[in-house]
Amino acid sequence: MQFNINKLLLLSTVTILVSSCATKHATSYPPFTPELIGKNSAGIKYTQKTQTLFALVDTFSTINDIYDSANVFESKFTVQKQVLNQINKTIPEGITLHSGLRSFGYGECVGDRYTGLLQDIIPHERYTFQHSIDKASCASGRSLLGAPLTTAIDTASTDLDKAIGNIALLIVSDGYNMSFRAKHAAEDLKEKFANRLCIYTVWIGNEDEIEGQKFLKALSTLSKCGESVTYNDVASSKLMGRFVEDIIYKKSALEKVPLALRDTDKDSVFDNNDLCPGTPVGAPVNQYGCWTINGLEFDYDKANIRKDSESLLDASVQILKDNPYLNIQIEGHTDNRGSDNYNLLLSDRRAASVKQYLIQNGINPTRLSSIGMGESTPITSNTTDEGRQLNRRVVFTITK
């Protein structure tokens, strides 16, 4: 009888040791095309609200169990890493973001501690963060009443002293066997960083671990600005995009500008007064928003542009080079001094002279046409010197 009892004790000890042993995982990542996020659209403006993303990933032994909701026969541990991989791919490249990563568990997978730092807080780079995810190669440890997550959050408090700007704390876990101590640690973290901190959680758990989902949701609720999701909530590119967008960006409606105050082509003439919509950026315009060159000087009764006036056309040359798709008609205009026929012929020759100047400065002649308008379309009165000066002008009208 004594032998049987000893045998039973030995068997129990072996079982406990086996349950705490690490299980190595060679994680495979399925193809994933990320959703484009954070791009302004009609009526919606996105502003980056998070400058530091710090993730805690579960490496406790229960995460080695097969995940029931996975499409294939995968462990919860593998699915966790796949989720982090997809979050990493969805984060837009080129934004100003810092990131860090820490694991929590027990035993050899965290160096016989409760938590291990996989990546200190550094400027986010997709390849580097993925390499840090892959450092979590196993999960180990028996039930310890939530001590690993508690310790990880407490330690993260020091990690986050390096954080830049607003912080998103992301916890990926099955939430199994967590305790009030971990919640208290999260409360202390929130108190320390106040409105800078939002807590997000992703639950990778099975139906019999529903308490873990409730626990993670309670952590997210602490920050009043976070979110708690399940694997199914982020199981597609579009759903993952929405989640990551919520972590990084603030979305707001664009302020509607009254029609009378809109300036679509940004030429400083409001649309309701703009007779020439679509003027290229940088083009000099008159009070009606039309691309106009005022002050061009010609010799008396001649069409040659004087040297001291050529610089007035140089900006337009550059605009045409910057916008090679634009074709224009060059219109010459005069004041009312002289006969109608004389002014018509003179304006035609001067418009042709401007066309030739543009060609000599590298503009393809097929993009240009010219016409003289004479005195037929004044934009102001010809009764004053100032008015006549405004009426003597060259106008570029976009034809294509």
DAVEN-V582137 format. One record per pair of residues at least 12 apart in sequence whose ideal C-beta (glycine too) atoms are under 7 Angstrom apart, sorted by the first residue. I is the first residue (numbers start at 1). J is the second residue. If there is no record, write none. Layout:
i=I j=J
i=I j=J
//
This chain:
i=16 j=142
i=19 j=61
i=19 j=142
i=20 j=61
i=20 j=107
i=20 j=140
i=20 j=141
i=20 j=142
i=21 j=140
i=22 j=107
i=22 j=108
i=22 j=109
i=22 j=138
i=22 j=139
i=22 j=140
i=23 j=64
i=23 j=138
i=23 j=139
i=24 j=137
i=24 j=138
i=25 j=75
i=25 j=77
i=25 j=78
i=25 j=137
i=25 j=138
i=27 j=78
i=27 j=81
i=29 j=82
i=29 j=85
i=30 j=82
i=32 j=86
i=32 j=89
i=32 j=237
i=33 j=237
i=34 j=89
i=34 j=90
i=34 j=237
i=34 j=241
i=35 j=90
i=35 j=237
i=35 j=238
i=35 j=240
i=35 j=241
i=37 j=90
i=37 j=92
i=37 j=241
i=37 j=244
i=37 j=245
i=38 j=92
i=38 j=245
i=38 j=248
i=38 j=249
i=43 j=253
i=43 j=254
i=44 j=251
i=44 j=253
i=44 j=254
i=45 j=252
i=45 j=254
i=46 j=249
i=46 j=251
i=47 j=249
i=47 j=250
i=48 j=95
i=48 j=248
i=48 j=249
i=49 j=166
i=49 j=248
i=49 j=249
i=49 j=250
i=50 j=166
i=50 j=168
i=50 j=247
i=50 j=248
i=51 j=96
i=51 j=97
i=51 j=98
i=51 j=164
i=51 j=165
i=51 j=166
i=52 j=98
i=52 j=121
i=52 j=163
i=52 j=164
i=52 j=165
i=52 j=167
i=53 j=97
i=53 j=99
i=53 j=124
i=53 j=168
i=53 j=170
i=53 j=247
i=54 j=100
i=54 j=121
i=54 j=156
i=54 j=159
i=54 j=160
i=54 j=167
i=54 j=169
i=55 j=84
i=55 j=101
i=55 j=170
i=55 j=172
i=56 j=102
i=56 j=104
i=56 j=152
i=56 j=156
i=56 j=171
i=57 j=80
i=57 j=84
i=57 j=101
i=57 j=103
i=57 j=136
i=57 j=172
i=58 j=80
i=58 j=104
i=58 j=105
i=58 j=172
i=58 j=173
i=58 j=174
i=59 j=103
i=59 j=104
i=59 j=105
i=59 j=109
i=59 j=110
i=59 j=136
i=59 j=138
i=59 j=139
i=60 j=105
i=60 j=106
i=60 j=139
i=60 j=141
i=60 j=148
i=61 j=139
i=61 j=140
i=61 j=141
i=61 j=142
i=62 j=174
i=62 j=176
i=63 j=76
i=63 j=77
i=63 j=80
i=63 j=139
i=63 j=174
i=64 j=77
i=64 j=139
i=67 j=79
i=67 j=204
i=67 j=206
i=68 j=206
i=68 j=207
i=69 j=231
i=69 j=232
i=76 j=174
i=76 j=204
i=77 j=139
i=79 j=204
i=79 j=231
i=80 j=172
i=80 j=204
i=81 j=133
i=81 j=136
i=83 j=172
i=83 j=202
i=83 j=231
i=83 j=234
i=84 j=133
i=84 j=172
i=85 j=130
i=85 j=133
i=86 j=240
i=87 j=240
i=87 j=244
i=88 j=126
i=88 j=129
i=88 j=130
i=90 j=240
i=90 j=241
i=90 j=244
i=91 j=124
i=91 j=244
i=91 j=248
i=93 j=126
i=97 j=124
i=98 j=121
i=98 j=122
i=98 j=123
i=98 j=124
i=98 j=163
i=98 j=164
i=99 j=124
i=99 j=129
i=100 j=119
i=100 j=120
i=100 j=121
i=100 j=159
i=101 j=118
i=101 j=119
i=101 j=132
i=101 j=133
i=102 j=115
i=102 j=116
i=102 j=117
i=102 j=118
i=102 j=152
i=102 j=155
i=102 j=156
i=102 j=159
i=103 j=115
i=103 j=116
i=103 j=118
i=103 j=136
i=104 j=148
i=104 j=149
i=104 j=151
i=104 j=152
i=105 j=139
i=105 j=140
i=105 j=141
i=105 j=148
i=106 j=140
i=106 j=141
i=106 j=144
i=106 j=148
i=107 j=140
i=107 j=141
i=108 j=140
i=109 j=138
i=109 j=139
i=109 j=140
i=114 j=147
i=114 j=148
i=114 j=151
i=114 j=152
i=115 j=148
i=115 j=151
i=115 j=152
i=115 j=155
i=118 j=132
i=118 j=135
i=118 j=136
i=119 j=132
i=121 j=159
i=121 j=162
i=121 j=163
i=143 j=177
i=145 j=177
i=145 j=179
i=146 j=177
i=146 j=178
i=146 j=179
i=146 j=181
i=146 j=182
i=149 j=178
i=149 j=182
i=150 j=181
i=150 j=182
i=150 j=185
i=153 j=182
i=153 j=185
i=153 j=186
i=153 j=189
i=154 j=185
i=156 j=189
i=157 j=189
i=157 j=192
i=160 j=193
i=166 j=196
i=167 j=193
i=167 j=196
i=167 j=197
i=168 j=198
i=168 j=200
i=168 j=247
i=169 j=197
i=169 j=199
i=170 j=200
i=171 j=201
i=171 j=216
i=171 j=219
i=172 j=202
i=172 j=204
i=173 j=204
i=173 j=216
i=174 j=203
i=174 j=204
i=174 j=205
i=174 j=209
i=174 j=212
i=175 j=203
i=175 j=205
i=175 j=209
i=175 j=212
i=175 j=213
i=175 j=215
i=175 j=216
i=176 j=205
i=176 j=209
i=176 j=212
i=178 j=212
i=178 j=215
i=183 j=218
i=183 j=219
i=186 j=199
i=186 j=219
i=186 j=222
i=187 j=222
i=190 j=222
i=190 j=223
i=197 j=223
i=198 j=223
i=198 j=225
i=198 j=226
i=199 j=219
i=199 j=220
i=199 j=222
i=199 j=223
i=199 j=226
i=200 j=220
i=200 j=226
i=200 j=227
i=200 j=247
i=201 j=216
i=201 j=217
i=201 j=219
i=201 j=220
i=201 j=228
i=202 j=229
i=202 j=231
i=202 j=234
i=203 j=216
i=203 j=230
i=204 j=231
i=213 j=230
i=216 j=228
i=227 j=246
i=229 j=243
i=259 j=271
i=259 j=272
i=260 j=272
i=264 j=277
i=265 j=277
i=265 j=278
i=265 j=279
i=266 j=281
i=267 j=279
i=267 j=283
i=267 j=285
i=267 j=289
i=269 j=285
i=269 j=288
i=269 j=289
i=273 j=288
i=273 j=289
i=274 j=288
i=274 j=289
i=275 j=288
i=275 j=289
i=275 j=290
i=276 j=288
i=276 j=289
i=276 j=290
i=276 j=291
i=278 j=398
i=279 j=291
i=280 j=319
i=280 j=323
i=280 j=326
i=282 j=315
i=282 j=319
i=283 j=316
i=283 j=319
i=284 j=315
i=286 j=379
i=290 j=395
i=291 j=395
i=291 j=396
i=292 j=393
i=292 j=395
i=293 j=312
i=293 j=313
i=293 j=316
i=293 j=393
i=293 j=394
i=294 j=390
i=294 j=393
i=295 j=309
i=295 j=312
i=296 j=309
i=296 j=312
i=296 j=394
i=297 j=309
i=298 j=350
i=303 j=349
i=303 j=350
i=303 j=352
i=303 j=353
i=304 j=353
i=305 j=353
i=305 j=354
i=305 j=357
i=310 j=357
i=313 j=354
i=313 j=357
i=316 j=396
i=317 j=358
i=317 j=361
i=317 j=363
i=320 j=358
i=320 j=363
i=321 j=362
i=326 j=398
i=327 j=367
i=327 j=399
i=327 j=400
i=328 j=367
i=328 j=368
i=328 j=396
i=328 j=397
i=328 j=398
i=328 j=399
i=329 j=369
i=329 j=371
i=329 j=397
i=329 j=399
i=330 j=351
i=330 j=354
i=330 j=355
i=330 j=368
i=330 j=370
i=330 j=394
i=330 j=396
i=331 j=351
i=331 j=371
i=331 j=373
i=331 j=394
i=331 j=395
i=331 j=397
i=332 j=347
i=332 j=348
i=332 j=350
i=332 j=351
i=332 j=372
i=332 j=373
i=332 j=394
i=333 j=347
i=333 j=373
i=333 j=377
i=333 j=391
i=333 j=392
i=333 j=393
i=333 j=395
i=334 j=346
i=334 j=347
i=334 j=374
i=334 j=375
i=334 j=391
i=334 j=392
i=335 j=375
i=335 j=382
i=335 j=388
i=335 j=391
i=335 j=392
i=336 j=375
i=336 j=382
i=340 j=374
i=340 j=375
i=343 j=374
i=343 j=375
i=344 j=372
i=344 j=374
i=345 j=372
i=347 j=372
i=347 j=373
i=347 j=374
i=348 j=371
i=348 j=372
i=351 j=370
i=351 j=371
i=351 j=372
i=351 j=394
i=352 j=370
i=354 j=370
i=354 j=394
i=355 j=368
i=355 j=370
i=378 j=391
i=379 j=391
//
